Amino acid sequence: MSHPNENEQAGEASGVKPWGMIIVVAVIFALMIGFAVAWYVISDKTKRGPTWIDPGKVENKKAAQAVPEVAWTDVTAEAGIGFSHTTGAAGKKLLPETMGSGVVVLDIDNDGRQDLFLVNSCPWPDHAGGAKGPALMRNLGNGKFEDVTKAWGIDRAHYGMGVCAGDVDNDGFTDLFVTGIGDCRLYRNQGGKGFADGTVVAGLAEPAALAWSALKADGYLAHKDKVDFPSSATFLDYDLDGQLDLFVCSYVSWAPGIDLGIASTLTGDKRGYVSPRSFEGSQCRLFRNTEGGKFEDVTEKAGVKVVENEGVGAKARQRDVAKSLGVIAFDADNDGWPDLMVANDTVRNFFFHNEQDPATAGGRGRKFVEMGLPQGAAYAEGQARAGMGIEYGEYLPGKTAVFVANFANEPVTFLAIDNKSSPPRFADRALAVGLAGPGPRVPMKFGASLLDFDLDGRLDLLLCNGHLEPDIGLVQASQAFPQAPKLFWNTGTQPRVFEGVEEGKGNAGLFKPMVGRGSAAFDCDGDGDLDLVLTANGGPCRLVRNDQKLGHHFVRVVLEGDGKRANRSALGAVVRLSVGGVVHERTVTGARGYLSQPELALTFGLGKANAVDWMEVKWPYPGAKFERVAVEGVDKTLVVKQGPGGV
């Protein structure tokens, strides 16, 4: 459509034609009618009640609900756990010093008790003397843990970060994968009697150019060639062939020389830790389990490589995007195939949708399509946040969401999932559910754990917090280096689903400030409720026992796949349980949160109900259906093994 020039507009102003006046009057009349109709509609809707509620106005209108009183007791010393994390910091303020470390809960010897593996870092090459390795703590079942690190052959030190566990060879014993700066390791479980390093045989050794060994004691601070910087990792069976595959997050493109070459002044002449914004991105990696625990790098072939063009035209440089710290595998659209969500730090999050790969023989293979942007998972409030830990679960019956723990003064990202479409859609609803206020916003959040701490059937949220800058108090009065964990009780109603738990009588053992990082929930003492292990950066871990006495019942479920159709660890299996006509759903999920992994057993709180209506299991293999499992009584652990027909 063409527009009149200035001379034509001046002519119209000096003498408006009659038909023009008619048009103007008609337009004004139409607008008046429109405003009247709009006023009527708005007024009528106000009388009848709104059909849509602004989530930004809901949180403060609903009165706070009384939170159940639950005692939490620090039993770290009583349990015999003396582990303390080493950062290796020697005054240079290198980024990896701020990140570790993680923890995994696993049953190393199949005795039914949950053991702990705590990841450690180590000094830098010029301070290598006296390096301490990780800690493997065997649960003795009497409230005590025994340090079996050396006896089980897993005491070799490295600059560790995260950890995940799963039975990679389907022999019935849980194996370990530990990430580390230029040095990831796969430890194979030797029949419940020890671990052996199987990294090289499995094809998971770091290339020499990216390895820790490239950092020499003399001159490592000037080393500018990239050293691999993995963070979280998780096992999953992405192609449902019955064997566990491995996804490894990578943080930034890093080397000591790159780090020290970036100016970062905290105050005066005091150096601060460099922001990840100042580093190039990196690439996550996917390794397919090909046979008995041997792995093939399928990162590019399976669609996990993510790049963006820097500039325009044919000569534009392809830039690695990932700055990944957390990952979780879950079936977002209930199509039976596990998807992946990756929490990135200062860049957009990734959502990898699992799809059929037509390029494979008969189209039977699988690949991932990264679609965080079109499906609403990439950003919250239209911008990238500093994502650390990540969780997924059912926040209300039939409603699921992804939770991302973010940097200080950022809300928790709460991505509600519309799984009725495939691929699914995500929408941030943190404000509506009570996770955007000062309580969850102010701390620097790393660990994230969903657990039903009061056994009422609803998943609550734990955030493990701590700053990365020891001197943060010099520049931000609202921040401290050690910070208290935050616990949010699930009210079971909308809006304001999550209500903050305040420190009070009997729960100080949980809320004592620490430089928190990883977190994992598990039944430490076998009483049915969930306890917590929290890790610290450069300090001691904390084992906190749940001493609730609410009289609530529970059912715990341990699944074992057959190792043929479904992986032995049953990762990806789904359990539904109905109690009082309300159906709850849980998925057996590997590593999540931050650098960590909770127990694989599923805990269903039943509240005051003393019976279960029914329970059903869907095993992780193509075409699997839910099958009923008999449940007799409550307050017990059911071990369900996959049979010839599925269950």
C-alpha positions as CSV (number, residue, x, y, z in Angstrom):
1,M,0.0,0.0,0.0
2,S,1.4,3.4,-0.9
3,H,1.3,6.4,1.5
4,P,0.4,10.0,0.5
5,N,3.3,12.5,0.4
6,E,3.5,15.6,2.6
7,N,2.0,17.9,-0.2
8,E,-1.1,15.6,-0.6
9,Q,-1.6,15.5,3.2
10,A,-1.6,19.4,3.3
11,G,-4.1,19.6,0.5
12,E,-6.5,17.2,2.3
13,A,-6.2,19.3,5.4
14,S,-7.2,22.6,3.7
15,G,-10.3,21.0,2.1
16,V,-11.7,17.7,3.3
17,K,-14.0,16.0,0.7
18,P,-17.5,15.0,1.8
19,W,-16.9,11.2,1.3
20,G,-13.8,11.5,3.5
21,M,-15.9,13.0,6.3
22,I,-18.4,10.2,6.0
23,I,-15.6,7.6,6.4
24,V,-14.2,9.4,9.5
25,V,-17.6,9.6,11.2
26,A,-18.2,5.9,10.4
27,V,-14.8,4.9,11.9
28,I,-15.5,6.9,15.1
29,F,-18.9,5.3,15.4
30,A,-17.5,1.8,15.0
31,L,-14.9,2.5,17.7
32,M,-17.5,3.7,20.1
33,I,-19.5,0.5,19.6
34,G,-16.3,-1.5,20.0
35,F,-15.5,0.2,23.3
36,A,-19.0,-0.4,24.6
37,V,-18.9,-4.1,23.7
38,A,-15.5,-4.5,25.3
39,W,-16.7,-2.7,28.5
40,Y,-19.7,-5.0,28.6
41,V,-17.6,-8.2,28.2
42,I,-15.1,-7.1,30.8
43,S,-17.8,-6.1,33.2
44,D,-19.7,-9.3,32.7
45,K,-16.6,-11.5,33.1
46,T,-15.8,-9.6,36.3
47,K,-19.2,-10.5,37.6
48,R,-18.9,-14.1,36.6
49,G,-15.2,-14.5,37.6
50,P,-12.2,-14.4,35.3
51,T,-11.5,-17.3,33.0
52,W,-7.8,-16.7,33.3
53,I,-5.9,-15.7,36.4
54,D,-2.8,-13.6,36.1
55,P,-0.1,-15.7,37.9
56,G,1.7,-12.5,38.9
57,K,-1.2,-11.4,41.1
58,V,-2.0,-14.8,42.6
59,E,0.8,-15.6,44.9
60,N,0.2,-12.8,47.4
61,K,-3.6,-13.2,47.5
62,K,-3.6,-16.7,48.9
63,A,-2.9,-16.9,52.6
64,A,0.1,-19.0,53.7
65,Q,-0.7,-22.5,54.8
66,A,0.6,-24.1,58.0
67,V,3.7,-26.2,57.2
68,P,4.0,-29.6,59.0
69,E,6.7,-29.6,61.7
70,V,9.4,-32.1,60.9
71,A,12.7,-32.4,62.8
72,W,15.9,-32.7,60.9
73,T,19.0,-33.9,62.7
74,D,22.6,-33.6,61.6
75,V,24.0,-37.1,62.1
76,T,27.2,-36.7,60.0
77,A,29.6,-37.3,62.9
78,E,27.4,-39.9,64.5
79,A,27.3,-41.9,61.2
80,G,31.1,-41.8,61.0
81,I,31.3,-39.7,57.9
82,G,34.4,-37.4,57.9
83,F,34.6,-36.5,54.3
84,S,35.6,-32.9,53.4
85,H,35.9,-31.6,49.8
86,T,39.2,-30.2,48.5
87,T,39.0,-27.3,46.0
88,G,42.8,-27.0,45.4
89,A,42.5,-23.2,45.6
90,A,45.9,-21.6,46.0
91,G,45.1,-18.0,45.5
92,K,44.9,-17.8,41.7
93,K,41.1,-18.1,41.6
94,L,40.6,-20.6,38.8
95,L,37.0,-21.3,37.9
96,P,36.9,-25.1,38.6
97,E,37.6,-24.3,42.3
98,T,34.1,-22.9,42.7
99,M,32.1,-25.8,41.2
100,G,32.5,-29.2,43.0
101,S,31.4,-31.5,44.2
102,G,28.8,-34.1,43.8
103,V,27.4,-37.2,45.5
104,V,25.7,-40.4,44.4
105,V,23.5,-42.8,46.4
106,L,23.8,-46.5,45.4
107,D,23.8,-50.0,46.8
108,I,27.3,-51.2,46.0
109,D,26.9,-54.8,47.3
110,N,23.1,-55.4,46.9
111,D,22.5,-55.7,50.6
112,G,19.5,-53.5,50.4
113,R,21.1,-50.6,52.2
114,Q,22.0,-47.3,50.5
115,D,25.7,-46.4,50.3
116,L,27.4,-43.1,49.4
117,F,30.1,-42.1,47.0
118,L,31.4,-38.6,47.5
119,V,33.4,-36.9,44.7
120,N,36.5,-35.0,45.6
121,S,38.7,-32.6,43.7
122,C,42.5,-32.2,44.2
123,P,45.3,-29.6,44.4
124,W,46.7,-28.1,41.2
125,P,49.8,-29.7,39.6
126,D,52.2,-27.5,41.4
127,H,50.7,-28.4,44.8
128,A,50.0,-32.1,44.1
129,G,51.5,-33.5,47.3
130,G,49.0,-35.0,49.8
131,A,46.0,-35.1,47.4
132,K,43.0,-36.9,48.9
133,G,40.7,-39.1,46.8
134,P,36.9,-39.5,46.9
135,A,35.1,-41.3,49.7
136,L,33.1,-44.5,49.3
137,M,31.0,-45.0,52.4
138,R,29.3,-48.4,53.0
139,N,26.0,-48.3,55.0
140,L,26.3,-50.7,57.9
141,G,22.6,-50.5,58.7
142,N,22.9,-49.4,62.3
143,G,23.2,-45.7,61.6
144,K,26.9,-46.0,60.9
145,F,28.9,-45.9,57.6
146,E,32.2,-47.5,57.0
147,D,34.9,-46.0,54.7
148,V,35.7,-48.7,52.2
149,T,37.3,-46.4,49.6
150,K,40.7,-48.0,49.6
151,A,39.5,-51.5,50.1
152,W,37.2,-51.2,47.1
153,G,40.0,-49.8,44.9
154,I,38.5,-46.4,44.2
155,D,40.8,-44.1,46.2
156,R,42.8,-42.6,43.3
157,A,42.7,-38.8,43.4
158,H,41.7,-36.6,40.5
159,Y,39.9,-33.2,40.0
160,G,36.5,-34.7,40.3
161,M,33.2,-32.9,39.6
162,G,30.0,-35.0,39.2
163,V,28.9,-38.6,39.3
164,C,26.2,-41.0,38.2
165,A,25.5,-44.6,38.7
166,G,23.9,-47.5,36.8
167,D,24.5,-51.1,35.7
168,V,26.2,-50.5,32.4
169,D,26.8,-54.2,31.7
170,N,23.6,-55.7,33.1
171,D,25.5,-58.0,35.5
172,G,23.3,-57.1,38.4
173,F,25.8,-54.7,40.1
174,T,25.9,-50.9,40.0
175,D,28.8,-49.2,38.2
176,L,30.0,-45.6,38.6
177,F,31.0,-42.8,36.2
178,V,32.8,-39.9,37.7
179,T,33.4,-36.6,35.8
180,G,36.6,-34.6,36.3
181,I,38.7,-31.9,34.8
182,G,40.4,-33.6,31.8
183,D,39.9,-37.0,33.6
184,C,36.5,-38.8,33.6
185,R,36.5,-42.3,34.9
186,L,34.2,-45.4,34.6
187,Y,34.5,-47.7,37.6
188,R,33.1,-51.2,37.0
189,N,31.6,-53.0,40.0
190,Q,33.3,-56.4,40.5
191,G,30.5,-58.5,41.8
192,G,29.8,-56.4,44.9
193,K,33.4,-56.8,46.1
194,G,35.2,-53.8,44.7
195,F,35.6,-51.5,41.7
196,A,38.0,-51.6,38.8
197,D,38.8,-48.7,36.4
198,G,37.3,-49.6,33.1
199,T,37.6,-46.2,31.4
200,V,40.0,-47.1,28.6
201,V,38.4,-50.4,27.8
202,A,35.0,-48.7,27.6
203,G,36.2,-46.1,25.2
204,L,35.6,-43.2,27.6
205,A,39.2,-42.0,28.1
206,E,39.8,-38.3,27.5
207,P,41.8,-37.4,24.3
208,A,45.4,-36.6,25.4
209,A,45.2,-33.0,24.2
210,L,42.2,-32.3,26.5
211,A,43.4,-34.4,29.5
212,W,44.5,-33.3,32.9
213,S,47.9,-34.8,32.1
214,A,48.5,-31.9,29.7
215,L,48.8,-29.6,32.7
216,K,52.4,-29.8,33.8
217,A,53.5,-28.7,37.2
218,D,56.0,-26.3,35.7
219,G,54.1,-23.7,33.7
220,Y,50.5,-25.0,33.8
221,L,49.2,-21.6,34.7
222,A,50.2,-20.4,31.2
223,H,48.6,-23.4,29.5
224,K,46.0,-22.0,27.0
225,D,45.0,-25.1,25.1
226,K,41.5,-26.2,26.1
227,V,41.2,-28.8,28.9
228,D,38.0,-30.7,29.1
229,F,35.6,-29.3,31.7
230,P,32.8,-31.8,32.2
231,S,30.2,-31.3,35.0
232,S,27.1,-33.4,35.5
233,A,26.5,-36.8,33.7
234,T,23.6,-39.3,33.6
235,F,22.9,-42.8,32.4
236,L,19.8,-43.4,30.3
237,D,18.7,-45.9,27.7
238,Y,17.8,-43.4,24.9
239,D,17.3,-46.1,22.2
240,L,15.6,-48.6,24.5
241,D,17.9,-51.5,23.5
242,G,18.2,-52.6,27.1
243,Q,21.7,-51.1,27.7
244,L,22.5,-47.9,29.5
245,D,23.9,-45.0,27.4
246,L,25.8,-42.0,28.9
247,F,25.2,-38.3,28.5
248,V,28.0,-36.0,29.8
249,C,27.5,-32.2,30.3
250,S,30.4,-29.9,29.5
251,Y,30.7,-26.5,31.1
252,V,32.9,-24.0,29.2
253,S,36.0,-23.9,27.0
254,W,38.6,-23.6,29.7
255,A,42.3,-23.7,30.5
256,P,44.3,-22.0,33.3
257,G,45.9,-19.6,30.8
258,I,42.6,-18.6,29.4
259,D,41.2,-18.1,32.9
260,L,44.0,-16.0,34.1
261,G,44.0,-14.0,30.8
262,I,40.6,-12.6,31.6
263,A,40.5,-9.5,33.9
264,S,38.2,-10.0,36.8
265,T,38.5,-7.5,39.6
266,L,36.3,-8.0,42.7
267,T,37.3,-4.9,44.6
268,G,40.5,-2.8,44.6
269,D,43.3,-5.1,43.6
270,K,41.5,-8.3,44.7
271,R,40.8,-10.7,41.9
272,G,37.4,-12.4,41.6
273,Y,36.4,-15.6,40.0
274,V,35.6,-15.1,36.3
275,S,32.0,-15.2,35.1
276,P,31.2,-18.0,32.6
277,R,30.0,-15.2,30.2
278,S,33.7,-14.5,29.6
279,F,34.4,-18.0,28.3
280,E,33.6,-19.7,25.0
281,G,30.9,-22.4,25.1
282,S,31.5,-26.1,24.8
283,Q,29.7,-29.3,23.7
284,C,27.8,-31.9,25.6
285,R,28.5,-35.5,24.6
286,L,26.4,-38.6,24.2
287,F,27.9,-42.1,24.3
288,R,25.9,-45.1,23.1
289,N,26.4,-48.4,24.9
290,T,27.3,-50.8,22.1
291,E,28.0,-54.1,23.9
292,G,28.5,-55.0,27.5
293,G,29.5,-51.6,28.7
294,K,31.6,-50.4,25.7
295,F,30.7,-47.0,24.4
296,E,30.6,-45.2,21.1
297,D,30.6,-41.4,20.8
298,V,27.4,-40.5,18.9
299,T,27.2,-36.9,19.9
300,E,26.9,-35.5,16.4
301,K,25.1,-38.4,14.8
302,A,22.4,-38.4,17.5
303,G,21.8,-34.7,17.4
304,V,23.4,-33.6,20.6
305,K,25.9,-31.2,19.1
306,V,24.6,-27.6,19.4
307,V,26.2,-24.8,17.5
308,E,25.2,-21.3,16.4
309,N,26.6,-19.0,13.7
310,E,28.6,-16.1,14.8
311,G,28.1,-13.5,12.1
312,V,26.4,-14.0,8.8
313,G,27.2,-15.5,5.4
314,A,29.2,-18.6,4.4
315,K,32.2,-17.4,6.4
316,A,30.4,-17.1,9.7
317,R,32.1,-19.0,12.5
318,Q,30.2,-21.8,14.1
319,R,30.2,-21.3,17.9
320,D,29.7,-24.0,20.5
321,V,26.7,-23.0,22.7
322,A,26.7,-25.3,25.7
323,K,27.7,-24.0,29.2
324,S,26.0,-27.0,30.9
325,L,25.9,-27.8,34.6
326,G,22.8,-30.0,35.0
327,V,21.0,-32.7,33.1
328,I,17.9,-34.9,33.6
329,A,16.4,-37.6,31.5
330,F,12.6,-37.9,31.5
331,D,9.8,-38.7,29.1
332,A,8.3,-35.2,28.6
333,D,5.4,-36.2,26.3
334,N,4.7,-39.7,27.6
335,D,5.5,-41.3,24.2
336,G,7.7,-44.0,25.9
337,W,11.1,-42.5,24.8
338,P,13.3,-40.6,27.2
339,D,14.0,-36.9,26.4
340,L,16.7,-34.7,27.9
341,M,16.7,-31.3,29.5
342,V,20.0,-29.5,30.1
343,A,20.5,-26.5,32.5
344,N,22.9,-24.0,31.0
345,D,24.7,-21.2,32.8
346,T,24.1,-17.7,31.2
347,V,23.0,-19.2,27.9
348,R,19.7,-20.8,26.8
349,N,18.7,-24.2,28.2
350,F,18.5,-27.2,25.9
351,F,15.5,-29.5,25.4
352,F,16.4,-32.6,23.4
353,H,13.3,-34.4,22.1
354,N,13.8,-38.1,21.4
355,E,12.6,-38.9,17.9
356,Q,12.8,-41.7,15.3
357,D,15.9,-41.4,13.1
358,P,14.9,-42.1,9.4
359,A,18.5,-42.2,8.4
360,T,19.1,-45.5,10.3
361,A,18.3,-49.0,8.9
362,G,14.6,-49.4,8.8
363,G,14.2,-46.1,10.7
364,R,14.6,-48.1,13.9
365,G,17.3,-45.9,15.4
366,R,16.7,-42.8,17.6
367,K,18.1,-39.3,17.6
368,F,17.6,-36.1,19.6
369,V,16.2,-32.9,18.1
370,E,17.1,-29.8,20.2
371,M,14.0,-27.6,20.4
372,G,14.2,-25.6,23.6
373,L,13.5,-22.4,21.8
374,P,10.3,-23.3,19.9
375,Q,8.9,-25.4,22.8
376,G,9.4,-22.7,25.5
377,A,12.2,-24.4,27.5
378,A,15.2,-22.2,26.5
379,Y,14.4,-19.1,28.5
380,A,12.4,-17.9,31.5
381,E,11.0,-14.4,31.2
382,G,12.6,-14.1,27.8
383,Q,16.2,-14.3,28.9
384,A,18.9,-16.8,29.8
385,R,19.6,-17.5,33.5
386,A,22.5,-19.0,35.3
387,G,21.2,-22.6,35.5
388,M,22.9,-25.1,37.9
389,G,20.9,-28.0,39.3
390,I,17.8,-29.5,37.6
391,E,14.9,-31.7,38.7
392,Y,11.7,-33.1,37.2
393,G,8.6,-34.5,38.8
394,E,4.9,-34.4,39.5
395,Y,4.1,-31.2,41.5
396,L,0.3,-32.0,41.5
397,P,-1.5,-35.2,40.5
398,G,-1.2,-35.4,36.7
399,K,0.9,-32.2,36.4
400,T,4.6,-32.3,35.9
401,A,7.3,-29.7,35.7
402,V,11.1,-29.2,35.3
403,F,12.8,-27.2,38.1
404,V,16.0,-25.3,37.5
405,A,18.1,-23.9,40.4
406,N,19.6,-20.6,39.3
407,F,22.1,-18.0,40.4
408,A,21.7,-15.6,43.3
409,N,18.8,-13.1,43.0
410,E,17.2,-15.2,40.2
411,P,14.0,-17.1,40.8
412,V,13.8,-20.9,40.4
413,T,12.8,-21.7,36.8
414,F,9.6,-23.7,37.0
415,L,8.8,-25.1,33.6
416,A,5.3,-26.5,33.7
417,I,4.8,-29.2,31.0
418,D,1.9,-29.4,28.5
419,N,2.5,-33.1,27.6
420,K,-0.7,-33.5,25.6
421,S,1.1,-32.5,22.5
422,S,4.2,-34.0,21.0
423,P,6.7,-32.4,21.1
424,P,5.5,-31.0,24.5
425,R,5.3,-27.3,25.4
426,F,6.9,-25.7,28.5
427,A,5.9,-22.5,30.3
428,D,7.6,-20.8,33.3
429,R,5.1,-20.6,36.2
430,A,7.5,-20.0,39.1
431,L,5.5,-17.0,40.4
432,A,2.2,-18.8,40.3
433,V,3.5,-21.7,42.4
434,G,5.4,-19.7,45.0
435,L,9.0,-20.1,43.8
436,A,9.7,-16.6,42.7
437,G,9.7,-14.7,46.0
438,P,12.6,-13.6,48.1
439,G,13.0,-17.1,49.8
440,P,13.9,-19.0,46.6
441,R,15.3,-16.0,44.8
442,V,18.0,-14.5,47.0
443,P,20.4,-17.5,47.6
444,M,22.9,-18.8,45.1
445,K,21.2,-22.1,44.3
446,F,23.1,-25.2,43.1
447,G,21.5,-28.5,44.3
448,A,17.9,-29.2,43.7
449,S,16.1,-32.3,45.0
450,L,12.4,-33.4,44.9
451,L,11.4,-35.5,47.9
452,D,8.2,-36.2,49.8
453,F,9.7,-35.3,53.2
454,D,6.5,-35.6,55.2
455,L,5.1,-38.6,53.3
456,D,1.8,-36.9,52.4
457,G,2.1,-38.1,48.8
458,R,3.3,-34.8,47.3
459,L,6.8,-34.0,46.2
460,D,8.5,-31.1,48.1
461,L,11.6,-29.1,46.9
462,L,15.0,-28.8,48.5
463,L,17.6,-26.2,47.3
464,C,21.2,-26.6,48.4
465,N,22.8,-23.1,48.4
466,G,26.2,-21.4,48.7
467,H,28.1,-18.7,47.0
468,L,31.1,-19.2,44.7
469,E,33.0,-16.1,45.8
470,P,34.5,-16.3,49.4
471,D,34.8,-12.5,49.4
472,I,31.3,-11.8,48.2
473,G,30.4,-9.9,51.4
474,L,32.9,-7.1,50.4
475,V,30.7,-6.1,47.4
476,Q,27.2,-7.5,48.2
477,A,25.9,-7.0,51.7
478,S,22.9,-9.3,50.9
479,Q,25.1,-12.3,50.1
480,A,27.3,-14.6,52.1
481,F,29.7,-17.3,51.2
482,P,28.0,-20.0,53.3
483,Q,24.2,-20.0,52.9
484,A,21.3,-22.0,54.4
485,P,19.5,-24.7,52.4
486,K,15.9,-23.9,51.5
487,L,13.1,-26.4,51.8
488,F,9.6,-25.9,50.3
489,W,6.6,-27.9,51.3
490,N,4.1,-28.9,48.6
491,T,0.6,-27.7,49.7
492,G,-1.2,-29.7,47.1
493,T,-3.3,-26.8,45.9
494,Q,-3.0,-24.0,43.3
495,P,-2.0,-21.3,43.4
496,R,1.0,-21.1,45.7
497,V,1.8,-24.8,45.5
498,F,5.1,-24.4,47.4
499,E,5.3,-22.9,50.9
500,G,8.7,-22.2,52.5
501,V,9.7,-24.1,55.6
502,E,11.3,-21.9,58.2
503,E,14.0,-22.8,60.6
504,G,12.5,-23.7,63.9
505,K,12.5,-26.2,66.8
506,G,14.3,-29.4,65.9
507,N,15.2,-28.7,62.3
508,A,18.4,-26.6,62.7
509,G,20.5,-29.5,61.5
510,L,19.1,-28.9,58.0
511,F,19.2,-25.2,57.9
512,K,22.8,-24.5,59.2
513,P,24.6,-22.4,56.5
514,M,27.1,-24.1,54.3
515,V,28.8,-23.5,50.9
516,G,26.4,-26.0,49.4
517,R,26.6,-27.7,46.1
518,G,25.2,-31.2,45.5
519,S,22.2,-32.8,47.2
520,A,20.6,-36.2,47.2
521,A,17.6,-37.8,48.9
522,F,17.6,-41.4,50.2
523,D,16.4,-43.5,53.1
524,C,19.5,-43.6,55.2
525,D,18.2,-45.5,58.2
526,G,15.5,-47.7,56.6
527,D,12.6,-46.1,58.4
528,G,10.7,-45.3,55.2
529,D,11.1,-41.5,55.1
530,L,13.7,-39.7,53.1
531,D,16.9,-38.3,54.5
532,L,19.4,-35.9,52.8
533,V,23.0,-35.8,52.0
534,L,24.4,-32.3,51.1
535,T,27.8,-31.6,49.7
536,A,29.9,-28.5,50.2
537,N,32.5,-26.7,48.1
538,G,35.8,-26.9,50.0
539,G,34.3,-28.2,53.2
540,P,32.6,-31.2,54.9
541,C,29.5,-32.8,53.6
542,R,26.4,-33.1,55.8
543,L,24.1,-36.1,56.4
544,V,20.8,-34.9,57.7
545,R,18.3,-37.4,59.1
546,N,14.5,-36.9,58.7
547,D,12.9,-37.5,62.1
548,Q,9.3,-36.8,61.1
549,K,6.7,-38.3,63.5
550,L,3.5,-37.4,61.6
551,G,2.1,-41.0,61.5
552,H,2.1,-41.1,57.7
553,H,2.4,-44.4,55.9
554,F,4.5,-45.2,52.8
555,V,5.3,-47.8,50.1
556,R,8.8,-47.9,48.7
557,V,9.4,-49.6,45.3
558,V,12.7,-51.0,44.0
559,L,12.6,-52.1,40.3
560,E,14.9,-54.6,38.6
561,G,14.9,-54.9,34.8
562,D,15.7,-58.2,33.2
563,G,18.8,-56.9,31.5
564,K,17.6,-57.9,28.1
565,R,14.5,-56.0,27.1
566,A,14.9,-53.4,29.8
567,N,18.1,-52.2,31.5
568,R,18.9,-53.9,34.8
569,S,18.8,-50.6,36.7
570,A,15.2,-50.0,35.3
571,L,16.1,-46.4,34.5
572,G,13.1,-44.9,32.6
573,A,10.6,-47.2,34.2
574,V,7.4,-45.6,35.4
575,V,5.3,-46.5,38.5
576,R,1.7,-45.4,39.1
577,L,0.1,-45.8,42.5
578,S,-3.5,-45.0,43.5
579,V,-4.3,-44.2,47.1
580,G,-7.7,-42.9,48.1
581,G,-8.6,-42.5,44.4
582,V,-5.7,-40.1,43.8
583,V,-3.0,-41.4,41.3
584,H,0.6,-40.5,41.8
585,E,3.3,-41.2,39.3
586,R,7.1,-41.6,39.7
587,T,9.8,-42.4,37.2
588,V,13.1,-44.2,38.0
589,T,15.5,-41.5,37.0
590,G,19.3,-41.4,37.1
591,A,21.5,-38.4,38.0
592,R,19.9,-35.0,38.4
593,G,20.1,-32.0,40.6
594,Y,23.7,-30.7,40.6
595,L,26.5,-33.1,39.9
596,S,24.6,-35.8,41.9
597,Q,22.2,-38.7,42.0
598,P,19.7,-39.8,44.6
599,E,18.7,-43.3,45.3
600,L,16.8,-45.2,42.5
601,A,14.2,-46.6,44.9
602,L,10.8,-44.8,44.6
603,T,9.1,-43.6,47.8
604,F,5.3,-43.0,47.7
605,G,4.0,-41.2,50.8
606,L,0.4,-42.3,51.6
607,G,-0.5,-39.8,54.3
608,K,-2.9,-41.3,56.8
609,A,-4.1,-44.0,54.3
610,N,-3.3,-47.5,55.4
611,A,-4.0,-49.2,52.1
612,V,-3.2,-48.8,48.4
613,D,-5.9,-49.0,45.8
614,W,-3.6,-50.4,43.1
615,M,-0.1,-50.1,41.6
616,E,1.2,-50.6,38.1
617,V,4.6,-50.6,36.3
618,K,5.7,-49.7,32.8
619,W,9.1,-51.1,32.0
620,P,11.5,-49.1,29.7
621,Y,11.3,-51.0,26.4
622,P,9.6,-50.2,23.1
623,G,5.8,-50.7,23.2
624,A,5.6,-51.4,26.9
625,K,2.3,-51.1,28.6
626,F,1.4,-50.5,32.3
627,E,0.9,-53.8,34.2
628,R,-0.7,-54.3,37.6
629,V,1.5,-55.3,40.6
630,A,0.0,-56.7,43.8
631,V,0.5,-54.5,46.9
632,E,-0.3,-56.0,50.2
633,G,0.0,-53.8,53.2
634,V,1.9,-50.6,53.7
635,D,5.1,-49.3,55.4
636,K,7.3,-51.7,53.4
637,T,9.7,-51.9,50.5
638,L,8.5,-53.9,47.4
639,V,11.2,-55.3,45.1
640,V,9.6,-55.8,41.7
641,K,11.5,-57.8,39.1
642,Q,10.7,-57.8,35.4
643,G,9.3,-61.1,34.3
644,P,8.7,-62.7,30.9
645,G,5.5,-60.7,30.4
646,G,7.0,-57.5,31.6
647,V,6.4,-57.7,35.3
